[in-house]
Amino acid sequence: MAEVTQRAKETQIQVMQETAQELFKKEFHPLVNQVIARLEHLARLAQPRPNPWMPRLTHGAAFVTGAALTWLVVVMIWVR
């Protein structure tokens, strides 16, 4: 009798676990995926957009700095 009740208990536990997994897949999984998609969308919106002018500005700044330093060296040599 104890074996029968033990088997019935194990079978009931297994059926309850399978049912819980199916319920999660049907009910909660789509909801969780929706929340994840919305959060990913908000995270993308929060990211700063790259400035398309930044590479040109840094290149221009490097050019101006180099030119200024070159003229500084030329003037210092000329003053001596």
C-alpha positions in Angstrom: 0.0 0.0 0.0 2.9 2.4 0.8 4.4 1.8 -2.6 1.1 2.6 -4.3 0.8 5.9 -2.5 4.4 6.7 -3.1 4.0 6.1 -6.9 0.8 8.1 -6.9 2.5 10.9 -5.1 5.5 10.9 -7.5 3.1 10.8 -10.5 1.1 13.7 -9.1 4.3 15.7 -8.5 5.4 15.0 -12.1 2.1 16.0 -13.6 2.0 19.2 -11.5 5.5 20.1 -12.7 4.6 19.5 -16.3 1.4 21.5 -16.0 3.3 24.4 -14.3 5.8 24.4 -17.1 3.1 24.4 -19.8 1.3 27.2 -17.9 4.4 29.2 -17.8 5.1 28.7 -21.5 1.6 29.7 -22.5 0.8 32.5 -20.1 4.0 34.1 -18.8 6.6 33.5 -21.5 4.8 35.8 -24.0 4.3 38.4 -21.4 8.0 38.3 -20.4 9.0 38.5 -24.0 6.8 41.6 -24.4 8.4 43.3 -21.4 11.9 42.4 -22.7 11.1 43.8 -26.1 9.8 47.1 -24.6 12.8 47.4 -22.3 15.2 46.8 -25.2 13.4 49.5 -27.2 13.6 52.0 -24.3 17.3 51.1 -23.9 17.9 51.8 -27.6 16.1 55.2 -27.3 18.2 56.1 -24.3 21.5 55.5 -26.1 22.9 58.7 -27.5 23.0 58.9 -31.3 26.5 59.1 -32.8 27.3 62.5 -34.1 28.1 62.2 -37.8 30.3 65.3 -37.7 32.5 64.0 -34.8 35.1 62.3 -37.0 35.4 65.5 -39.2 35.6 67.8 -36.2 38.3 65.8 -34.6 40.2 65.6 -37.8 39.8 69.4 -38.2 40.9 70.0 -34.6 44.0 67.9 -35.2 44.8 69.8 -38.3 44.4 73.2 -36.7 46.5 72.1 -33.7 49.2 70.8 -35.9 49.2 74.0 -38.0 49.3 76.2 -34.9 52.3 74.2 -33.4 54.1 74.4 -36.8 53.7 78.2 -36.9 54.7 78.4 -33.3 58.0 76.6 -34.1 58.5 78.7 -37.2 58.0 81.9 -35.2 60.3 80.8 -32.4 63.0 79.9 -34.9 62.6 83.2 -36.8 62.7 85.2 -33.5 66.0 83.7 -32.5 
